[in-house]
Amino acid sequence: MLELLSLVLAIGIVGYFLRPFLRGRPLPAWLERARLRGKPGVPVSAWLGAAGLMWLVWLIGEQRGILALLLWILWVGGPLVAAFLTTLWVRRRTSGGG
């Protein structure tokens, strides 16, 4: 439970600090094309990829030293990237207006 709480807290903190830098930026071309097709494959694939990456890191197990840092970055980074792609997908879709 503590790991889940720290993961959610890390996503919230990183999102809070990166939000001003990412506001108003255009969507990447590949994401815009996928969004225009109207299929939610990008967020679903991002979350499945994050779950697969977290499962792989969990299988590797607890390590020490630099490998532990790299595994922790993967453990937190996978869901961060998936959450970022999902927010881009949802935000642009709802605020598109046309």
C-alpha positions as CSV (number, residue, x, y, z in Angstrom):
1,M,0.0,0.0,0.0
2,L,2.9,2.4,0.8
3,E,4.4,1.7,-2.7
4,L,1.1,2.7,-4.3
5,L,0.8,5.8,-2.3
6,S,4.4,6.8,-3.1
7,L,3.8,6.2,-6.8
8,V,0.6,8.3,-6.8
9,L,2.5,11.0,-4.9
10,A,5.4,10.9,-7.3
11,I,3.1,11.2,-10.3
12,G,1.3,14.1,-8.7
13,I,4.5,16.0,-7.8
14,V,6.1,15.6,-11.2
15,G,2.9,16.5,-12.9
16,Y,2.5,19.6,-10.8
17,F,6.0,20.9,-11.5
18,L,5.9,20.0,-15.2
19,R,2.5,21.4,-16.0
20,P,3.5,25.0,-16.7
21,F,6.2,23.9,-19.2
22,L,3.8,21.7,-21.1
23,R,0.8,23.9,-21.3
24,G,-0.1,25.2,-24.7
25,R,2.3,22.9,-26.6
26,P,0.9,21.2,-29.7
27,L,0.3,17.5,-29.7
28,P,2.9,15.3,-31.4
29,A,1.8,14.4,-35.0
30,W,1.4,10.7,-34.2
31,L,-0.8,11.4,-31.2
32,E,-3.0,13.9,-33.2
33,R,-3.5,11.4,-36.0
34,A,-4.4,8.6,-33.5
35,R,-6.8,11.0,-31.7
36,L,-8.5,12.0,-34.9
37,R,-9.2,8.4,-35.7
38,G,-11.3,8.3,-32.5
39,K,-9.9,5.0,-31.1
40,P,-8.5,5.0,-27.6
41,G,-5.7,2.7,-28.5
42,V,-2.9,5.1,-27.4
43,P,-3.9,5.4,-23.7
44,V,-4.8,1.8,-23.5
45,S,-1.5,0.7,-25.0
46,A,0.4,3.1,-22.8
47,W,-1.1,1.7,-19.6
48,L,-0.7,-1.9,-20.8
49,G,2.9,-1.1,-21.6
50,A,3.4,0.5,-18.2
51,A,1.9,-2.5,-16.4
52,G,4.1,-4.9,-18.4
53,L,7.2,-2.8,-17.6
54,M,6.3,-2.7,-13.9
55,W,5.7,-6.5,-13.9
56,L,9.1,-7.0,-15.5
57,V,10.8,-4.8,-12.9
58,W,8.9,-6.6,-10.2
59,L,10.2,-9.9,-11.6
60,I,13.8,-8.7,-11.5
61,G,13.3,-8.0,-7.8
62,E,15.0,-5.9,-5.3
63,Q,18.5,-4.8,-6.1
64,R,21.2,-2.5,-4.6
65,G,23.2,0.3,-6.1
66,I,22.8,1.8,-9.5
67,L,20.6,-1.0,-10.8
68,A,18.2,-0.3,-8.0
69,L,18.0,3.4,-9.0
70,L,17.4,2.4,-12.7
71,L,14.7,-0.1,-11.7
72,W,13.0,2.5,-9.5
73,I,13.1,5.0,-12.4
74,L,11.4,2.4,-14.7
75,W,8.9,1.6,-11.9
76,V,7.9,5.2,-11.6
77,G,8.6,6.3,-15.1
78,G,6.3,3.8,-16.9
79,P,3.1,5.0,-15.1
80,L,4.2,8.7,-15.4
81,V,4.5,8.4,-19.2
82,A,1.2,6.5,-19.4
83,A,-0.5,9.2,-17.3
84,F,1.0,12.0,-19.4
85,L,-0.2,10.4,-22.6
86,T,-3.6,9.8,-21.2
87,T,-3.9,13.5,-20.0
88,L,-2.9,14.7,-23.4
89,W,-5.4,12.4,-25.0
90,V,-8.3,13.4,-22.7
91,R,-7.5,17.1,-22.4
92,R,-7.2,17.8,-26.2
93,R,-10.3,15.7,-26.9
94,T,-12.5,17.5,-24.5
95,S,-11.1,21.0,-25.2
96,G,-11.0,20.6,-29.0
97,G,-14.4,22.1,-29.4
98,G,-14.8,21.4,-33.0
